Amino acid sequence: MGYDLHVTRADSWTESAASPINESEWRRYVDADPELTFAGSLEAATSEGVLRSESRGLALWRGHPAGEDIFFRT
């Protein structure tokens, strides 16, 4: 099962473009949090093969209570 989580300054995530979190802010935040690290890419197995996503802002959170790898991207 997947979830979408939106971190935004806006009152509604649909209005996030009006006051974005820019890349330099995101990089400073990730660098300052010991549970986050930049991943660059992720892969997931699907019924049709492996899905790969790449993003400069892709960060991996290793603080999930169940030990799951959780990814965030800008």
All heavy atoms as TSV, in Angstrom:
chain	resi	resn	atom	element	x	y	z
A	1	MET	N	N	0.838	-1.160	0.000
A	1	MET	CA	C	0.000	0.000	0.000
A	1	MET	C	C	0.892	1.236	0.000
A	1	MET	O	O	1.907	1.280	0.673
A	1	MET	CB	C	-0.894	0.007	1.239
A	1	MET	CG	C	-1.747	1.230	1.323
A	1	MET	SD	S	-2.690	1.418	2.851
A	1	MET	CE	C	-3.749	0.004	2.785
A	2	GLY	N	N	0.518	2.247	-0.731
A	2	GLY	CA	C	1.279	3.478	-0.793
A	2	GLY	C	C	0.520	4.640	-0.183
A	2	GLY	O	O	-0.697	4.601	-0.040
A	3	TYR	N	N	1.251	5.640	0.194
A	3	TYR	CA	C	0.672	6.849	0.763
A	3	TYR	C	C	1.319	8.054	0.102
A	3	TYR	O	O	2.471	8.005	-0.299
A	3	TYR	CB	C	0.950	6.928	2.273
A	3	TYR	CG	C	0.293	5.846	3.068
A	3	TYR	CD1	C	0.962	4.658	3.331
A	3	TYR	CD2	C	-0.998	6.007	3.568
A	3	TYR	CE1	C	0.379	3.653	4.068
A	3	TYR	CE2	C	-1.592	5.006	4.306
A	3	TYR	CZ	C	-0.902	3.839	4.559
A	3	TYR	OH	O	-1.494	2.841	5.280
A	4	ASP	N	N	0.589	9.132	0.022
A	4	ASP	CA	C	1.131	10.410	-0.413
A	4	ASP	C	C	1.102	11.337	0.790
A	4	ASP	O	O	0.049	11.532	1.402
A	4	ASP	CB	C	0.289	11.038	-1.529
A	4	ASP	CG	C	0.534	10.388	-2.875
A	4	ASP	OD1	O	1.580	9.752	-3.038
A	4	ASP	OD2	O	-0.335	10.535	-3.751
A	5	LEU	N	N	2.240	11.890	1.114
A	5	LEU	CA	C	2.360	12.862	2.191
A	5	LEU	C	C	2.929	14.127	1.578
A	5	LEU	O	O	3.935	14.076	0.872
A	5	LEU	CB	C	3.305	12.339	3.278
A	5	LEU	CG	C	3.677	13.322	4.370
A	5	LEU	CD1	C	2.472	13.554	5.290
A	5	LEU	CD2	C	4.844	12.786	5.171
A	6	HIS	N	N	2.286	15.243	1.809
A	6	HIS	CA	C	2.723	16.514	1.243
A	6	HIS	C	C	3.184	17.431	2.365
A	6	HIS	O	O	2.417	17.736	3.272
A	6	HIS	CB	C	1.587	17.181	0.460
A	6	HIS	CG	C	1.088	16.351	-0.673
A	6	HIS	ND1	N	1.603	16.470	-1.942
A	6	HIS	CD2	C	0.157	15.372	-0.729
A	6	HIS	CE1	C	0.991	15.609	-2.736
A	6	HIS	NE2	N	0.112	14.929	-2.021
A	7	VAL	N	N	4.431	17.869	2.308
A	7	VAL	CA	C	4.976	18.833	3.249
A	7	VAL	C	C	4.966	20.172	2.529
A	7	VAL	O	O	5.588	20.325	1.481
A	7	VAL	CB	C	6.412	18.449	3.678
A	7	VAL	CG1	C	6.971	19.486	4.639
A	7	VAL	CG2	C	6.427	17.058	4.291
A	8	THR	N	N	4.254	21.117	3.089
A	8	THR	CA	C	4.040	22.377	2.394
A	8	THR	C	C	3.874	23.532	3.370
A	8	THR	O	O	3.562	23.318	4.538
A	8	THR	CB	C	2.797	22.280	1.482
A	8	THR	OG1	O	2.599	23.514	0.813
A	8	THR	CG2	C	1.548	21.922	2.263
A	9	ARG	N	N	4.085	24.729	2.890
A	9	ARG	CA	C	3.798	25.931	3.675
A	9	ARG	C	C	2.361	26.392	3.467
A	9	ARG	O	O	1.825	27.174	4.238
A	9	ARG	CB	C	4.717	27.073	3.241
A	9	ARG	CG	C	6.139	26.886	3.601
A	9	ARG	CD	C	6.911	28.170	3.245
A	9	ARG	NE	N	8.272	28.025	3.672
A	9	ARG	CZ	C	9.277	27.743	2.874
A	9	ARG	NH1	N	9.075	27.611	1.586
A	9	ARG	NH2	N	10.488	27.599	3.344
A	10	ALA	N	N	1.759	25.941	2.402
A	10	ALA	CA	C	0.418	26.387	2.033
A	10	ALA	C	C	-0.640	25.772	2.954
A	10	ALA	O	O	-0.408	24.755	3.600
A	10	ALA	CB	C	0.132	26.001	0.585
A	11	ASP	N	N	-1.794	26.398	3.003
A	11	ASP	CA	C	-2.904	25.857	3.787
A	11	ASP	C	C	-3.391	24.535	3.211
A	11	ASP	O	O	-3.871	23.675	3.936
A	11	ASP	CB	C	-4.068	26.854	3.846
A	11	ASP	CG	C	-3.729	28.079	4.683
A	11	ASP	OD1	O	-2.871	27.978	5.590
A	11	ASP	OD2	O	-4.327	29.147	4.429
A	12	SER	N	N	-3.257	24.376	1.894
A	12	SER	CA	C	-3.635	23.149	1.203
A	12	SER	C	C	-2.495	22.749	0.271
A	12	SER	O	O	-1.902	23.611	-0.388
A	12	SER	CB	C	-4.906	23.375	0.371
A	12	SER	OG	O	-5.150	22.269	-0.483
A	13	TRP	N	N	-2.186	21.457	0.188
A	13	TRP	CA	C	-1.073	21.018	-0.660
A	13	TRP	C	C	-1.294	21.394	-2.117
A	13	TRP	O	O	-0.335	21.558	-2.865
A	13	TRP	CB	C	-0.822	19.521	-0.515
A	13	TRP	CG	C	-1.877	18.647	-1.115
A	13	TRP	CD1	C	-2.979	18.138	-0.486
A	13	TRP	CD2	C	-1.942	18.181	-2.456
A	13	TRP	NE1	N	-3.723	17.395	-1.365
A	13	TRP	CE2	C	-3.102	17.397	-2.593
A	13	TRP	CE3	C	-1.127	18.349	-3.575
A	13	TRP	CZ2	C	-3.473	16.786	-3.776
A	13	TRP	CZ3	C	-1.501	17.729	-4.767
A	13	TRP	CH2	C	-2.662	16.965	-4.852
A	14	THR	N	N	-2.543	21.560	-2.516
A	14	THR	CA	C	-2.818	21.932	-3.906
A	14	THR	C	C	-2.357	23.344	-4.220
A	14	THR	O	O	-2.263	23.728	-5.384
A	14	THR	CB	C	-4.318	21.799	-4.226
A	14	THR	OG1	O	-5.058	22.665	-3.342
A	14	THR	CG2	C	-4.798	20.366	-4.066
A	15	GLU	N	N	-2.038	24.131	-3.189
A	15	GLU	CA	C	-1.574	25.499	-3.378
A	15	GLU	C	C	-0.079	25.638	-3.093
A	15	GLU	O	O	0.436	26.744	-2.928
A	15	GLU	CB	C	-2.373	26.440	-2.465
A	15	GLU	CG	C	-3.859	26.425	-2.768
A	15	GLU	CD	C	-4.691	27.114	-1.706
A	15	GLU	OE1	O	-4.139	27.529	-0.667
A	15	GLU	OE2	O	-5.906	27.233	-1.917
A	16	SER	N	N	0.628	24.537	-3.041
A	16	SER	CA	C	2.052	24.528	-2.690
A	16	SER	C	C	2.922	25.332	-3.650
A	16	SER	O	O	3.941	25.893	-3.242
A	16	SER	CB	C	2.574	23.097	-2.632
A	16	SER	OG	O	1.935	22.393	-1.604
A	17	ALA	N	N	2.546	25.397	-4.904
A	17	ALA	CA	C	3.362	26.118	-5.888
A	17	ALA	C	C	3.452	27.603	-5.573
A	17	ALA	O	O	4.398	28.273	-5.970
A	17	ALA	CB	C	2.795	25.910	-7.287
A	18	ALA	N	N	2.488	28.134	-4.818
A	18	ALA	CA	C	2.485	29.554	-4.479
A	18	ALA	C	C	3.572	29.908	-3.465
A	18	ALA	O	O	4.034	31.044	-3.427
A	18	ALA	CB	C	1.113	29.965	-3.949
A	19	SER	N	N	3.973	28.941	-2.632
A	19	SER	CA	C	5.046	29.188	-1.651
A	19	SER	C	C	5.868	27.912	-1.490
A	19	SER	O	O	5.777	27.220	-0.482
A	19	SER	CB	C	4.467	29.653	-0.322
A	19	SER	OG	O	3.478	28.782	0.140
A	20	PRO	N	N	6.659	27.605	-2.505
A	20	PRO	CA	C	7.396	26.337	-2.516
A	20	PRO	C	C	8.537	26.279	-1.497
A	20	PRO	O	O	9.039	27.314	-1.053
A	20	PRO	CB	C	7.956	26.272	-3.936
A	20	PRO	CG	C	8.103	27.706	-4.323
A	20	PRO	CD	C	6.948	28.417	-3.678
A	21	ILE	N	N	8.912	25.076	-1.150
A	21	ILE	CA	C	10.131	24.827	-0.387
A	21	ILE	C	C	11.198	24.600	-1.446
A	21	ILE	O	O	11.132	23.624	-2.187
A	21	ILE	CB	C	9.978	23.600	0.531
A	21	ILE	CG1	C	8.865	23.860	1.545
A	21	ILE	CG2	C	11.308	23.270	1.207
A	21	ILE	CD1	C	8.449	22.650	2.345
A	22	ASN	N	N	12.156	25.516	-1.535
A	22	ASN	CA	C	13.119	25.407	-2.626
A	22	ASN	C	C	14.189	24.351	-2.332
A	22	ASN	O	O	14.308	23.863	-1.215
A	22	ASN	CB	C	13.720	26.773	-2.992
A	22	ASN	CG	C	14.564	27.351	-1.891
A	22	ASN	OD1	O	15.368	26.662	-1.267
A	22	ASN	ND2	N	14.405	28.645	-1.646
A	23	GLU	N	N	14.946	24.025	-3.350
A	23	GLU	CA	C	15.926	22.941	-3.241
A	23	GLU	C	C	16.993	23.220	-2.181
A	23	GLU	O	O	17.377	22.314	-1.439
A	23	GLU	CB	C	16.593	22.666	-4.590
A	23	GLU	CG	C	17.527	21.478	-4.538
A	23	GLU	CD	C	18.156	21.145	-5.868
A	23	GLU	OE1	O	17.695	21.626	-6.914
A	23	GLU	OE2	O	19.135	20.371	-5.849
A	24	SER	N	N	17.458	24.446	-2.080
A	24	SER	CA	C	18.505	24.729	-1.095
A	24	SER	C	C	17.970	24.585	0.331
A	24	SER	O	O	18.681	24.089	1.212
A	24	SER	CB	C	19.113	26.111	-1.315
A	24	SER	OG	O	18.163	27.127	-1.132
A	25	GLU	N	N	16.716	24.990	0.573
A	25	GLU	CA	C	16.110	24.786	1.894
A	25	GLU	C	C	15.991	23.300	2.203
A	25	GLU	O	O	16.273	22.863	3.318
A	25	GLU	CB	C	14.717	25.409	1.954
A	25	GLU	CG	C	14.695	26.906	1.925
A	25	GLU	CD	C	13.280	27.416	1.848
A	25	GLU	OE1	O	12.623	27.200	0.797
A	25	GLU	OE2	O	12.824	28.016	2.833
A	26	TRP	N	N	15.551	22.520	1.236
A	26	TRP	CA	C	15.385	21.078	1.395
A	26	TRP	C	C	16.737	20.418	1.688
A	26	TRP	O	O	16.862	19.595	2.582
A	26	TRP	CB	C	14.735	20.488	0.157
A	26	TRP	CG	C	14.594	18.998	0.176
A	26	TRP	CD1	C	15.129	18.123	-0.723
A	26	TRP	CD2	C	13.874	18.202	1.110
A	26	TRP	NE1	N	14.791	16.837	-0.400
A	26	TRP	CE2	C	14.022	16.849	0.731
A	26	TRP	CE3	C	13.128	18.490	2.244
A	26	TRP	CZ2	C	13.445	15.809	1.432
A	26	TRP	CZ3	C	12.549	17.438	2.953
A	26	TRP	CH2	C	12.712	16.124	2.547
A	27	ARG	N	N	17.755	20.811	0.961
A	27	ARG	CA	C	19.086	20.233	1.169
A	27	ARG	C	C	19.616	20.554	2.568
A	27	ARG	O	O	20.186	19.693	3.231
A	27	ARG	CB	C	20.063	20.720	0.101
A	27	ARG	CG	C	19.747	20.142	-1.268
A	27	ARG	CD	C	20.883	20.296	-2.252
A	27	ARG	NE	N	20.650	19.405	-3.368
A	27	ARG	CZ	C	20.899	18.095	-3.377
A	27	ARG	NH1	N	21.435	17.522	-2.334
A	27	ARG	NH2	N	20.625	17.357	-4.428
A	28	ARG	N	N	19.414	21.776	3.032
A	28	ARG	CA	C	19.841	22.130	4.390
A	28	ARG	C	C	19.091	21.296	5.430
A	28	ARG	O	O	19.675	20.842	6.407
A	28	ARG	CB	C	19.625	23.625	4.657
A	28	ARG	CG	C	20.668	24.511	4.015
A	28	ARG	CD	C	20.619	25.934	4.539
A	28	ARG	NE	N	19.302	26.559	4.463
A	28	ARG	CZ	C	18.837	27.232	3.414
A	28	ARG	NH1	N	19.589	27.367	2.331
A	28	ARG	NH2	N	17.652	27.781	3.439
A	29	TYR	N	N	17.793	21.111	5.216
A	29	TYR	CA	C	16.995	20.329	6.159
A	29	TYR	C	C	17.479	18.878	6.217
A	29	TYR	O	O	17.697	18.324	7.291
A	29	TYR	CB	C	15.509	20.386	5.789
A	29	TYR	CG	C	14.662	19.665	6.788
A	29	TYR	CD1	C	14.239	20.306	7.945
A	29	TYR	CD2	C	14.306	18.329	6.614
A	29	TYR	CE1	C	13.495	19.645	8.896
A	29	TYR	CE2	C	13.571	17.658	7.555
A	29	TYR	CZ	C	13.159	18.319	8.691
A	29	TYR	OH	O	12.428	17.649	9.642
A	30	VAL	N	N	17.646	18.266	5.071
A	30	VAL	CA	C	18.089	16.863	5.015
A	30	VAL	C	C	19.484	16.726	5.627
A	30	VAL	O	O	19.738	15.811	6.418
A	30	VAL	CB	C	18.065	16.319	3.570
A	30	VAL	CG1	C	18.714	14.946	3.474
A	30	VAL	CG2	C	16.619	16.262	3.054
A	31	ASP	N	N	20.379	17.632	5.301
A	31	ASP	CA	C	21.740	17.579	5.851
A	31	ASP	C	C	21.753	17.711	7.372
A	31	ASP	O	O	22.633	17.162	8.040
A	31	ASP	CB	C	22.614	18.668	5.234
A	31	ASP	CG	C	22.979	18.376	3.784
A	31	ASP	OD1	O	22.880	17.201	3.361
A	31	ASP	OD2	O	23.357	19.328	3.071
A	32	ALA	N	N	20.783	18.432	7.939
A	32	ALA	CA	C	20.742	18.666	9.384
A	32	ALA	C	C	20.049	17.544	10.161
A	32	ALA	O	O	20.162	17.477	11.380
A	32	ALA	CB	C	20.039	19.990	9.670
A	33	ASP	N	N	19.351	16.659	9.477
A	33	ASP	CA	C	18.599	15.593	10.154
A	33	ASP	C	C	19.362	14.278	10.044
A	33	ASP	O	O	19.530	13.742	8.957
A	33	ASP	CB	C	17.219	15.446	9.520
A	33	ASP	CG	C	16.296	14.531	10.298
A	33	ASP	OD1	O	16.777	13.503	10.827
A	33	ASP	OD2	O	15.100	14.836	10.367
A	34	PRO	N	N	19.798	13.700	11.165
A	34	PRO	CA	C	20.584	12.467	11.115
A	34	PRO	C	C	19.812	11.245	10.612
A	34	PRO	O	O	20.414	10.244	10.233
A	34	PRO	CB	C	21.042	12.267	12.557
A	34	PRO	CG	C	20.100	13.054	13.390
A	34	PRO	CD	C	19.627	14.201	12.528
A	35	GLU	N	N	18.482	11.321	10.577
A	35	GLU	CA	C	17.689	10.190	10.081
A	35	GLU	C	C	17.437	10.275	8.577
A	35	GLU	O	O	16.872	9.360	7.992
A	35	GLU	CB	C	16.358	10.098	10.825
A	35	GLU	CG	C	16.515	9.717	12.284
A	35	GLU	CD	C	15.191	9.538	12.985
A	35	GLU	OE1	O	14.154	10.004	12.474
A	35	GLU	OE2	O	15.185	8.917	14.060
A	36	LEU	N	N	17.841	11.379	7.950
A	36	LEU	CA	C	17.646	11.572	6.513
A	36	LEU	C	C	18.984	11.568	5.795
A	36	LEU	O	O	19.980	12.051	6.315
A	36	LEU	CB	C	16.944	12.902	6.236
A	36	LEU	CG	C	15.485	13.011	6.615
A	36	LEU	CD1	C	15.019	14.456	6.500
A	36	LEU	CD2	C	14.625	12.112	5.758
A	37	THR	N	N	18.967	11.031	4.582
A	37	THR	CA	C	20.145	11.060	3.733
A	37	THR	C	C	19.692	11.133	2.280
A	37	THR	O	O	18.614	10.629	1.930
A	37	THR	CB	C	21.036	9.815	3.963
A	37	THR	OG1	O	22.231	9.940	3.210
A	37	THR	CG2	C	20.338	8.534	3.563
A	38	PHE	N	N	20.481	11.762	1.430
A	38	PHE	CA	C	20.120	11.825	0.017
A	38	PHE	C	C	20.376	10.474	-0.637
A	38	PHE	O	O	21.419	9.870	-0.431
A	38	PHE	CB	C	20.883	12.940	-0.704
A	38	PHE	CG	C	20.330	14.289	-0.384
A	38	PHE	CD1	C	20.990	15.152	0.463
A	38	PHE	CD2	C	19.115	14.685	-0.917
A	38	PHE	CE1	C	20.459	16.390	0.780
A	38	PHE	CE2	C	18.572	15.916	-0.608
A	38	PHE	CZ	C	19.246	16.772	0.236
A	39	ALA	N	N	19.396	10.008	-1.392
A	39	ALA	CA	C	19.472	8.691	-2.017
A	39	ALA	C	C	19.759	8.768	-3.512
A	39	ALA	O	O	20.402	7.887	-4.059
A	39	ALA	CB	C	18.172	7.921	-1.781
A	40	GLY	N	N	19.248	9.780	-4.188
A	40	GLY	CA	C	19.462	9.921	-5.620
A	40	GLY	C	C	18.528	9.089	-6.479
A	40	GLY	O	O	18.075	9.527	-7.513
A	41	SER	N	N	18.220	7.851	-6.037
A	41	SER	CA	C	17.316	7.004	-6.810
A	41	SER	C	C	16.676	5.968	-5.888
A	41	SER	O	O	17.146	5.710	-4.790
A	41	SER	CB	C	18.053	6.299	-7.941
A	41	SER	OG	O	18.991	5.385	-7.416
A	42	LEU	N	N	15.594	5.389	-6.371
A	42	LEU	CA	C	14.953	4.279	-5.668
A	42	LEU	C	C	14.435	3.299	-6.694
A	42	LEU	O	O	14.190	3.649	-7.845
A	42	LEU	CB	C	13.836	4.761	-4.740
A	42	LEU	CG	C	12.573	5.372	-5.344
A	42	LEU	CD1	C	11.551	4.296	-5.687
A	42	LEU	CD2	C	11.957	6.339	-4.361
A	43	GLU	N	N	14.290	2.053	-6.287
A	43	GLU	CA	C	13.753	1.012	-7.153
A	43	GLU	C	C	12.673	0.240	-6.413
A	43	GLU	O	O	12.783	0.017	-5.207
A	43	GLU	CB	C	14.857	0.050	-7.591
A	43	GLU	CG	C	15.876	0.676	-8.507
A	43	GLU	CD	C	16.909	-0.313	-9.009
A	43	GLU	OE1	O	16.939	-1.460	-8.525
A	43	GLU	OE2	O	17.688	0.062	-9.894
A	44	ALA	N	N	11.641	-0.161	-7.145
A	44	ALA	CA	C	10.553	-0.947	-6.577
A	44	ALA	C	C	10.149	-2.019	-7.573
A	44	ALA	O	O	10.025	-1.751	-8.772
A	44	ALA	CB	C	9.363	-0.055	-6.252
A	45	ALA	N	N	9.956	-3.229	-7.077
A	45	ALA	CA	C	9.520	-4.335	-7.929
A	45	ALA	C	C	8.018	-4.212	-8.181
A	45	ALA	O	O	7.249	-3.944	-7.260
A	45	ALA	CB	C	9.837	-5.659	-7.264
A	46	THR	N	N	7.626	-4.371	-9.440
A	46	THR	CA	C	6.213	-4.368	-9.807
A	46	THR	C	C	5.922	-5.641	-10.588
A	46	THR	O	O	6.842	-6.387	-10.941
A	46	THR	CB	C	5.849	-3.146	-10.679
A	46	THR	OG1	O	6.424	-3.317	-11.988
A	46	THR	CG2	C	6.326	-1.848	-10.059
A	47	SER	N	N	4.675	-5.875	-10.881
A	47	SER	CA	C	4.314	-7.054	-11.663
A	47	SER	C	C	4.864	-6.985	-13.086
A	47	SER	O	O	4.973	-8.002	-13.767
A	47	SER	CB	C	2.792	-7.220	-11.701
A	47	SER	OG	O	2.199	-6.080	-12.289
A	48	GLU	N	N	5.237	-5.795	-13.538
A	48	GLU	CA	C	5.767	-5.608	-14.883
A	48	GLU	C	C	7.272	-5.399	-14.908
A	48	GLU	O	O	7.835	-5.053	-15.937
A	48	GLU	CB	C	5.059	-4.433	-15.547
A	48	GLU	CG	C	3.566	-4.677	-15.714
A	48	GLU	CD	C	2.862	-3.520	-16.363
A	48	GLU	OE1	O	3.539	-2.593	-16.865
A	48	GLU	OE2	O	1.623	-3.530	-16.362
A	49	GLY	N	N	7.924	-5.592	-13.766
A	49	GLY	CA	C	9.369	-5.409	-13.706
A	49	GLY	C	C	9.745	-4.415	-12.619
A	49	GLY	O	O	8.962	-4.126	-11.722
A	50	VAL	N	N	10.920	-3.879	-12.741
A	50	VAL	CA	C	11.431	-2.949	-11.735
A	50	VAL	C	C	11.164	-1.512	-12.174
A	50	VAL	O	O	11.459	-1.129	-13.297
A	50	VAL	CB	C	12.941	-3.162	-11.504
A	50	VAL	CG1	C	13.489	-2.128	-10.534
A	50	VAL	CG2	C	13.205	-4.563	-10.977
A	51	LEU	N	N	10.588	-0.744	-11.276
A	51	LEU	CA	C	10.343	0.670	-11.506
A	51	LEU	C	C	11.473	1.443	-10.836
A	51	LEU	O	O	11.784	1.210	-9.672
A	51	LEU	CB	C	9.002	1.071	-10.899
A	51	LEU	CG	C	8.645	2.545	-10.930
A	51	LEU	CD1	C	8.420	3.003	-12.366
A	51	LEU	CD2	C	7.402	2.797	-10.099
A	52	ARG	N	N	12.112	2.328	-11.573
A	52	ARG	CA	C	13.221	3.114	-11.038
A	52	ARG	C	C	12.884	4.591	-11.157
A	52	ARG	O	O	12.387	5.041	-12.181
A	52	ARG	CB	C	14.509	2.809	-11.793
A	52	ARG	CG	C	15.714	3.587	-11.288
A	52	ARG	CD	C	16.990	3.154	-11.997
A	52	ARG	NE	N	18.110	3.986	-11.668
A	52	ARG	CZ	C	18.901	3.852	-10.609
A	52	ARG	NH1	N	18.680	2.867	-9.768
A	52	ARG	NH2	N	19.901	4.657	-10.399
A	53	SER	N	N	13.158	5.337	-10.092
A	53	SER	CA	C	12.936	6.774	-10.079
A	53	SER	C	C	14.218	7.454	-9.624
A	53	SER	O	O	14.852	7.005	-8.674
A	53	SER	CB	C	11.790	7.118	-9.132
A	53	SER	OG	O	11.592	8.511	-9.079
A	54	GLU	N	N	14.593	8.515	-10.305
A	54	GLU	CA	C	15.788	9.269	-9.949
A	54	GLU	C	C	15.406	10.732	-9.727
A	54	GLU	O	O	14.594	11.277	-10.457
A	54	GLU	CB	C	16.845	9.180	-11.051
A	54	GLU	CG	C	17.363	7.787	-11.261
A	54	GLU	CD	C	18.450	7.708	-12.324
A	54	GLU	OE1	O	18.977	8.774	-12.718
A	54	GLU	OE2	O	18.763	6.605	-12.751
A	55	SER	N	N	16.010	11.338	-8.705
A	55	SER	CA	C	15.756	12.737	-8.403
A	55	SER	C	C	16.879	13.274	-7.529
A	55	SER	O	O	17.274	12.620	-6.565
A	55	SER	CB	C	14.422	12.879	-7.665
A	55	SER	OG	O	14.241	14.200	-7.196
A	56	ARG	N	N	17.380	14.452	-7.870
A	56	ARG	CA	C	18.436	15.071	-7.058
A	56	ARG	C	C	17.986	15.277	-5.623
A	56	ARG	O	O	18.755	15.175	-4.698
A	56	ARG	CB	C	18.819	16.431	-7.645
A	56	ARG	CG	C	19.795	16.377	-8.742
A	56	ARG	CD	C	20.096	17.774	-9.271
A	56	ARG	NE	N	20.211	18.797	-8.234
A	56	ARG	CZ	C	21.279	19.539	-8.032
A	56	ARG	NH1	N	22.331	19.397	-8.800
A	56	ARG	NH2	N	21.307	20.452	-7.096
A	57	GLY	N	N	16.707	15.597	-5.430
A	57	GLY	CA	C	16.192	15.896	-4.103
A	57	GLY	C	C	15.637	14.703	-3.348
A	57	GLY	O	O	15.053	14.869	-2.285
A	58	LEU	N	N	15.801	13.502	-3.891
A	58	LEU	CA	C	15.250	12.307	-3.249
A	58	LEU	C	C	16.009	11.996	-1.961
A	58	LEU	O	O	17.227	11.850	-1.964
A	58	LEU	CB	C	15.338	11.110	-4.198
A	58	LEU	CG	C	14.677	9.823	-3.729
A	58	LEU	CD1	C	13.171	9.996	-3.632
A	58	LEU	CD2	C	15.013	8.690	-4.669
A	59	ALA	N	N	15.276	11.925	-0.865
A	59	ALA	CA	C	15.887	11.648	0.431
A	59	ALA	C	C	15.277	10.387	1.041
A	59	ALA	O	O	14.099	10.097	0.868
A	59	ALA	CB	C	15.699	12.824	1.375
A	60	LEU	N	N	16.101	9.659	1.746
A	60	LEU	CA	C	15.692	8.426	2.421
A	60	LEU	C	C	15.612	8.686	3.912
A	60	LEU	O	O	16.551	9.197	4.519
A	60	LEU	CB	C	16.715	7.326	2.130
A	60	LEU	CG	C	16.573	6.011	2.888
A	60	LEU	CD1	C	15.243	5.340	2.598
A	60	LEU	CD2	C	17.736	5.090	2.540
A	61	TRP	N	N	14.470	8.339	4.520
A	61	TRP	CA	C	14.279	8.447	5.962
A	61	TRP	C	C	14.452	7.065	6.565
A	61	TRP	O	O	13.760	6.128	6.207
A	61	TRP	CB	C	12.896	9.001	6.280
A	61	TRP	CG	C	12.579	9.045	7.743
A	61	TRP	CD1	C	13.374	9.522	8.738
A	61	TRP	CD2	C	11.377	8.609	8.370
A	61	TRP	NE1	N	12.733	9.415	9.950
A	61	TRP	CE2	C	11.501	8.853	9.751
A	61	TRP	CE3	C	10.200	8.037	7.908
A	61	TRP	CZ2	C	10.500	8.553	10.668
A	61	TRP	CZ3	C	9.203	7.738	8.812
A	61	TRP	CH2	C	9.353	7.993	10.171
A	62	ARG	N	N	15.370	6.931	7.473
A	62	ARG	CA	C	15.633	5.652	8.117
A	62	ARG	C	C	15.119	5.604	9.557
A	62	ARG	O	O	15.527	4.750	10.321
A	62	ARG	CB	C	17.126	5.360	8.090
A	62	ARG	CG	C	17.651	5.182	6.677
A	62	ARG	CD	C	19.056	4.648	6.699
A	62	ARG	NE	N	19.613	4.598	5.376
A	62	ARG	CZ	C	19.664	3.504	4.635
A	62	ARG	NH1	N	19.174	2.390	5.075
A	62	ARG	NH2	N	20.206	3.549	3.436
A	63	GLY	N	N	14.195	6.490	9.904
A	63	GLY	CA	C	13.690	6.539	11.267
A	63	GLY	C	C	12.343	5.872	11.464
A	63	GLY	O	O	11.746	5.987	12.532
A	64	HIS	N	N	11.826	5.169	10.459
A	64	HIS	CA	C	10.513	4.532	10.576
A	64	HIS	C	C	10.542	3.486	11.684
A	64	HIS	O	O	11.468	2.677	11.763
A	64	HIS	CB	C	10.128	3.886	9.240
A	64	HIS	CG	C	8.710	3.441	9.194
A	64	HIS	ND1	N	8.282	2.276	9.763
A	64	HIS	CD2	C	7.620	4.023	8.644
A	64	HIS	CE1	C	6.985	2.141	9.575
A	64	HIS	NE2	N	6.565	3.196	8.899
A	65	PRO	N	N	9.543	3.473	12.567
A	65	PRO	CA	C	9.528	2.530	13.698
A	65	PRO	C	C	9.604	1.059	13.287
A	65	PRO	O	O	10.145	0.237	14.033
A	65	PRO	CB	C	8.206	2.816	14.400
A	65	PRO	CG	C	7.771	4.155	13.921
A	65	PRO	CD	C	8.404	4.371	12.585
A	66	ALA	N	N	9.085	0.713	12.109
A	66	ALA	CA	C	9.114	-0.674	11.647
A	66	ALA	C	C	10.360	-0.975	10.819
A	66	ALA	O	O	10.505	-2.068	10.286
A	66	ALA	CB	C	7.854	-0.990	10.830
A	67	GLY	N	N	11.256	-0.002	10.702
A	67	GLY	CA	C	12.488	-0.211	9.961
A	67	GLY	C	C	12.339	-0.093	8.446
A	67	GLY	O	O	13.271	-0.429	7.715
A	68	GLU	N	N	11.211	0.359	7.976
A	68	GLU	CA	C	10.987	0.495	6.537
A	68	GLU	C	C	11.756	1.700	5.988
A	68	GLU	O	O	11.934	2.692	6.683
A	68	GLU	CB	C	9.498	0.668	6.227
A	68	GLU	CG	C	8.674	-0.536	6.612
A	68	GLU	CD	C	7.198	-0.321	6.291
A	68	GLU	OE1	O	6.889	0.368	5.290
A	68	GLU	OE2	O	6.368	-0.832	7.038
A	69	ASP	N	N	12.208	1.610	4.756
A	69	ASP	CA	C	12.820	2.746	4.084
A	69	ASP	C	C	11.707	3.607	3.496
A	69	ASP	O	O	10.884	3.133	2.722
A	69	ASP	CB	C	13.754	2.285	2.957
A	69	ASP	CG	C	15.041	1.673	3.476
A	69	ASP	OD1	O	15.364	1.861	4.664
A	69	ASP	OD2	O	15.728	1.019	2.685
A	70	ILE	N	N	11.681	4.863	3.888
A	70	ILE	CA	C	10.668	5.805	3.413
A	70	ILE	C	C	11.390	6.906	2.633
A	70	ILE	O	O	12.367	7.467	3.100
A	70	ILE	CB	C	9.886	6.430	4.587
A	70	ILE	CG1	C	9.293	5.340	5.499
A	70	ILE	CG2	C	8.812	7.389	4.081
A	70	ILE	CD1	C	8.247	4.454	4.850
A	71	PHE	N	N	10.887	7.211	1.448
A	71	PHE	CA	C	11.503	8.208	0.587
A	71	PHE	C	C	10.663	9.472	0.507
A	71	PHE	O	O	9.439	9.409	0.477
A	71	PHE	CB	C	11.691	7.638	-0.829
A	71	PHE	CG	C	12.694	6.537	-0.904
A	71	PHE	CD1	C	12.322	5.227	-0.712
A	71	PHE	CD2	C	14.023	6.823	-1.151
A	71	PHE	CE1	C	13.260	4.201	-0.769
A	71	PHE	CE2	C	14.975	5.813	-1.203
A	71	PHE	CZ	C	14.576	4.504	-1.026
A	72	PHE	N	N	11.346	10.595	0.496
A	72	PHE	CA	C	10.728	11.904	0.284
A	72	PHE	C	C	11.441	12.561	-0.886
A	72	PHE	O	O	12.633	12.392	-1.056
A	72	PHE	CB	C	10.908	12.806	1.523
A	72	PHE	CG	C	10.162	12.337	2.734
A	72	PHE	CD1	C	10.741	11.445	3.630
A	72	PHE	CD2	C	8.880	12.798	2.979
A	72	PHE	CE1	C	10.060	11.029	4.750
A	72	PHE	CE2	C	8.193	12.378	4.109
A	72	PHE	CZ	C	8.790	11.488	4.999
A	73	ARG	N	N	10.688	13.320	-1.680
A	73	ARG	CA	C	11.327	14.040	-2.778
A	73	ARG	C	C	10.715	15.422	-2.894
A	73	ARG	O	O	9.601	15.668	-2.468
A	73	ARG	CB	C	11.192	13.296	-4.095
A	73	ARG	CG	C	9.803	13.220	-4.637
A	73	ARG	CD	C	9.773	12.548	-6.009
A	73	ARG	NE	N	8.422	12.430	-6.481
A	73	ARG	CZ	C	7.774	13.387	-7.114
A	73	ARG	NH1	N	8.344	14.536	-7.354
A	73	ARG	NH2	N	6.526	13.208	-7.528
A	74	THR	N	N	11.500	16.303	-3.507
A	74	THR	CA	C	11.019	17.671	-3.703
A	74	THR	C	C	10.213	17.742	-4.967
A	74	THR	O	O	10.304	16.905	-5.831
A	74	THR	CB	C	12.182	18.663	-3.779
A	74	THR	OG1	O	13.064	18.240	-4.818
A	74	THR	CG2	C	12.906	18.765	-2.488
